[in-house]
Amino acid sequence: MEARLVPVSDKSRYVLDIEKAVEMIDENTVGLFVILGSTYTGHFEDVAGMSKALDRLHKERGWEIPIHVDGACGAMIAPFVFPDLAWDFRVPHVASISTSGHKFGLTYPGIGWVVWRSPECLPSELTFELSYLGGVEKTFTLNFSHPACFLIAQYYQFIRFGRSGFTRMVNACMYHARLLSVALEATGAFECMSDMHRPRGQFGFSEATRLAASNLFAESAMCQKSGADPSVNDVYNYGQPEVAFRFSDWFIQKNPNANQDVVSTLLRVRGWIIPNYPLPPNRGSIRILRVVIRETSSEDTVNRLVRDIMWATQTMLESLTKPLGEALLRPLPPTVSTSDLARDVAATHKETLNDSRRSSHWEGLLGKIGELKAAASSAAAVIDKEAKKAVYQHSC
Ligand SMILES: *Cc1c(COP(=O)(O)O)cnc(C)c1O
């Protein structure tokens, strides 16, 4: 069996490029994986679009190629916040779907699921039929006996929360991911490679898309937050609650030696594990920092995270000219209110920021945090205690 990896491109938003996938298919292709959603940026790949392309191929060549949807994260997100998005068995070529219980299924590592459209999709040679203790048992696993605790935990979560509980939970994750995205872009120093906070159909960072996203967020924040109604997500792009970001071009121009790896390492000091890693081969020169928002995240978590990212960024910049020890020993600033930051930017930056306004904005933000520094030393002690108490916030 040969695995053919389809290279990503800027045009495909760093996920499956349907045209390139079609070029790589031949008469020996047994199936195609489509990912919901990308580990890198949280984008959903276009399952329905891929299925249409396979239809055309079927008409032209007669090849019948099934899709497997790797829905590790997205299959536990999309049904709750994007119920109208067809990515599942509503799409003709989808033959099987897998998802992880231990991500947004809210249970422990050790359980995942795969479902087939119909019994014919799972060749009988792959299942064991065993006459056992007086009955016939059918099984499709790599190991035979295994503990049931994971299943029971998953079963409990499903009936405990139900569809409405999962919808609330996923809605809150989406809200906090959008809050984080808008706040990061509002600092001027960062731009998001993820697009789940942008108006539907708008992709990629520019001054115009940043403004559109923060205005939309300001308008819809209240109904998003209170969330048992999934329709608040209709105005946003599809995607999972994942924020992939990097220094903005403006920031790199201003600070050519700025280093994201150092920011990632410094954030560990504050208890955050935020990887800085390259995009898939082909666009591997772009490195991104990535945060996955969990159901335990709150607005306060986002406030502390943005404060710590700004602290780490400022410390990294100071360490370029000062001894690292000195840079590191700066007291930790108090938290910023990210919803104020988001609102503020939506209200005051109706037009696009030029370089000098951007500069004064970023420095103003750091200054605002700096002014509070005197009052902060006692607050910082409290925050430090609180941070030590808090369990490590980490991404999956
Ligand atoms: C997490 C993940 C996997 C791996 O799933 P496990 O249940 O941890 O084995 C596969 N694909 C994607 C897209 C993922 O996000």
The ligand as a MOL file (V3000), in Angstrom:
LIG
                    3D

  0  0  0     0  0            999 V3000
M  V30 BEGIN CTAB
M  V30 COUNTS 15 15 0 0 0
M  V30 BEGIN ATOM
M  V30 1 C -5.8470 13.8560 17.4600 0
M  V30 2 C -5.9420 13.5450 16.0340 0
M  V30 3 C -5.6880 12.2530 15.5770 0
M  V30 4 C -5.2910 11.1450 16.5140 0
M  V30 5 O -6.4170 10.6790 17.2210 0
M  V30 6 P -6.2330 9.7820 18.5290 0
M  V30 7 O -7.6100 9.4670 18.9860 0
M  V30 8 O -5.4810 10.6090 19.5250 0
M  V30 9 O -5.4540 8.5760 18.1110 0
M  V30 10 C -5.8370 11.9860 14.2210 0
M  V30 11 N -6.2070 12.9740 13.3600 0
M  V30 12 C -6.4760 14.2260 13.7700 0
M  V30 13 C -6.9090 15.2640 12.7610 0
M  V30 14 C -6.3470 14.5680 15.1230 0
M  V30 15 O -6.6190 15.8290 15.5350 0
M  V30 END ATOM
M  V30 BEGIN BOND
M  V30 1 1 1 2
M  V30 2 1 2 3
M  V30 3 2 2 14
M  V30 4 1 3 4
M  V30 5 2 3 10
M  V30 6 1 4 5
M  V30 7 1 5 6
M  V30 8 2 6 7
M  V30 9 1 6 8
M  V30 10 1 6 9
M  V30 11 1 10 11
M  V30 12 2 11 12
M  V30 13 1 12 13
M  V30 14 1 12 14
M  V30 15 1 14 15
M  V30 END BOND
M  V30 END CTAB
M  END
